[in-house]
Structures are given as C-alpha cells and as structure tokens.
Amino acid sequence: MHITSTAISLNVSDVEASAEWLRKHLGFTVAMAADGFCSLAHESAGVNLVYLRAGLPTFKPESVAGRADGMLVVFTVDDIDAEYVRLRSEGVDVVTPIELSPPFASGGR
C-alpha cells in the first residue's frame, strides 16, 4: 500500500472558528473548504486536520456524527516554552499545563 496523504477528521460545532484558530495561532492553511467542511494543512505537520460540522446529514456512519469529544491532537515542537509564551501573548487560553512525555520527561526538552 502507498499512502499519499493522511488526515484526522474532527466533528465540531463551528467549522469556521475552529479553522481560524489553526490558521491564526498555528500557521495552518486551508487546503479545501465547503459548507460545513474545512481541510487544513501545515508544511511541517505531515497530516491534514479536517473539521466537519457536527450533525451533517451526509456524515457516515450517522452513529458517530456528534462532536469530537475526548480526542487529543498532539504536535511536537522544537521549543515548547517559547511556543507557550507566544500563544499566551496572542491571547490563547491554555487550559492544560505543559506536560512532557517520554523521551522528554526525563529532563530533556
């Protein structure tokens, strides 16, 4: 199998606001968009993030057409402390403290 691209699709209440947040704060660009849909790309992310408006009648399977609750999308960056300062200076409400995962938790950042 040859995979040509990868995307993570999240069901959200407000596609436009969600996409704007990624554009403004993380530098994503819109790859494709339509009513209730936006696919965003970043040159170094290696994955597109797709936002779908929750409850779209075209979403299949219908049993999972609700919001994307309980999902984490994680980006690894070169300098987490600098990114934290930058995001806070842009007015981002950081709701979870910085937490380093292995192999970084042993002291390296």
C-alpha positions as CSV (number, residue, x, y, z in Angstrom):
1,M,0.0,0.0,0.0
2,H,1.2,3.5,-0.9
3,I,-0.4,6.2,1.3
4,T,-0.4,9.6,-0.4
5,S,-1.7,11.7,2.4
6,T,-3.1,11.5,6.0
7,A,-5.9,13.4,7.7
8,I,-7.6,13.5,11.0
9,S,-11.2,14.4,10.9
10,L,-12.9,16.1,13.9
11,N,-16.6,16.9,14.2
12,V,-17.0,20.4,15.6
13,S,-19.9,22.9,16.2
14,D,-18.2,25.8,14.5
15,V,-16.0,24.8,11.5
16,E,-15.1,28.4,10.6
17,A,-14.0,29.4,14.1
18,S,-12.0,26.1,14.5
19,A,-10.2,26.6,11.2
20,E,-9.5,30.3,12.0
21,W,-7.8,29.2,15.3
22,L,-5.5,26.8,13.5
23,R,-4.7,29.5,10.8
24,K,-4.1,32.3,13.3
25,H,-2.2,30.5,16.0
26,L,-0.5,27.5,14.4
27,G,0.1,28.6,10.8
28,F,-2.2,26.1,9.0
29,T,-3.6,27.0,5.6
30,V,-6.9,25.9,4.0
31,A,-6.4,23.1,1.6
32,M,-10.1,22.6,0.8
33,A,-13.3,24.1,2.1
34,A,-17.1,23.9,1.6
35,D,-20.2,24.4,3.7
36,G,-19.7,22.5,7.0
37,F,-16.2,21.3,5.9
38,C,-12.6,22.6,6.0
39,S,-9.4,20.7,5.5
40,L,-6.3,22.4,6.8
41,A,-2.6,21.7,6.0
42,H,0.7,22.7,7.5
43,E,4.0,22.3,5.7
44,S,5.7,20.5,8.6
45,A,2.7,18.7,10.3
46,G,2.6,15.7,8.0
47,V,-1.2,15.4,8.5
48,N,-4.2,17.5,7.5
49,L,-6.8,18.4,10.1
50,V,-10.3,18.2,8.8
51,Y,-13.2,19.9,10.5
52,L,-16.7,18.7,9.8
53,R,-19.8,20.4,11.3
54,A,-21.3,18.1,13.8
55,G,-24.6,16.6,12.7
56,L,-24.1,16.9,8.9
57,P,-26.7,14.7,7.3
58,T,-24.1,13.4,4.9
59,F,-21.8,12.1,7.6
60,K,-21.4,8.4,7.7
61,P,-21.8,6.4,9.8
62,E,-24.6,8.5,11.4
63,S,-23.9,6.9,14.8
64,V,-20.7,9.0,15.2
65,A,-21.9,12.3,13.7
66,G,-21.7,14.1,17.0
67,R,-18.9,16.3,18.4
68,A,-15.3,15.0,18.7
69,D,-15.2,14.8,22.5
70,G,-12.2,13.2,24.3
71,M,-9.8,13.4,21.4
72,L,-6.3,14.9,21.6
73,V,-4.3,16.1,18.6
74,V,-0.7,16.5,19.6
75,F,2.1,18.5,17.9
76,T,5.7,18.1,18.9
77,V,7.6,21.4,18.6
78,D,11.3,22.4,19.0
79,D,10.8,24.8,21.9
80,I,7.7,24.2,23.9
81,D,8.4,27.1,26.3
82,A,8.8,29.6,23.5
83,E,5.5,28.4,21.9
84,Y,3.7,28.6,25.2
85,V,4.9,32.2,25.6
86,R,3.9,33.1,22.0
87,L,0.4,31.5,22.3
88,R,-0.2,33.3,25.6
89,S,0.9,36.6,24.1
90,E,-1.7,36.0,21.3
91,G,-4.4,35.6,23.9
92,V,-4.8,31.8,23.8
93,D,-6.3,30.4,26.9
94,V,-4.1,27.4,27.7
95,V,-6.4,25.1,29.6
96,T,-3.9,22.2,30.2
97,P,-0.4,22.8,31.7
98,I,2.6,21.8,29.6
99,E,3.3,18.2,30.2
100,L,6.4,16.5,28.7
101,S,6.0,12.9,27.6
102,P,8.8,10.3,27.2
103,P,11.5,10.6,26.0
104,F,11.4,14.3,27.1
105,A,10.0,13.7,30.6
106,S,13.5,12.6,31.9
107,G,14.8,16.1,31.8
108,G,15.4,17.0,28.2
109,R,13.1,19.5,26.4
